[in-house]
Amino acid sequence: MADDLFKDYVPEILEYDQEIDGMADFELRDERLKTKENLIEKIRQAKAKAKGNQTTFRQNIRTENEN
């Protein structure tokens, strides 16, 4: 029975198209995430560089019991 159904079957070669198959959206998302990751790293490094090795000197806390 299956032989009768597929006796005239000729397989066709399908072309892959990103726009039709919808994979272009995933690539755009990956690109945006990589860009975001790079920008976050740049900002983190700029903040660390701006802060540098600053040391904050504070005076001792005065209490009522001090003479």
PEHU-V727778 format. One record per residue. N is the residue number from 0. RES is the residue in one letter. PSI is psi in whole degrees, -180 to 180 (* if undefined). Layout:
N & RES & PSI
N & RES & PSI
This chain:
0 & M & -44
1 & A & -32
2 & D & -36
3 & D & -37
4 & L & -38
5 & F & 14
6 & K & -31
7 & D & 10
8 & Y & 128
9 & V & 116
10 & P & 140
11 & E & 148
12 & I & 125
13 & L & 140
14 & E & 140
15 & Y & 125
16 & D & 119
17 & Q & -40
18 & E & -42
19 & I & -43
20 & D & -15
21 & G & 12
22 & M & -16
23 & A & -34
24 & D & -39
25 & F & -40
26 & E & -39
27 & L & -41
28 & R & -44
29 & D & -41
30 & E & -42
31 & R & -41
32 & L & -39
33 & K & -42
34 & T & -44
35 & K & -44
36 & E & -43
37 & N & -41
38 & L & -42
39 & I & -41
40 & E & -41
41 & K & -44
42 & I & -43
43 & R & -44
44 & Q & -39
45 & A & -40
46 & K & -43
47 & A & -39
48 & K & -41
49 & A & -37
50 & K & -41
51 & G & -146
52 & N & 45
53 & Q & 139
54 & T & 133
55 & T & 122
56 & F & 126
57 & R & 149
58 & Q & 159
59 & N & 149
60 & I & 128
61 & R & 138
62 & T & 167
63 & E & -26
64 & N & -7
65 & E & 145
66 & N & *
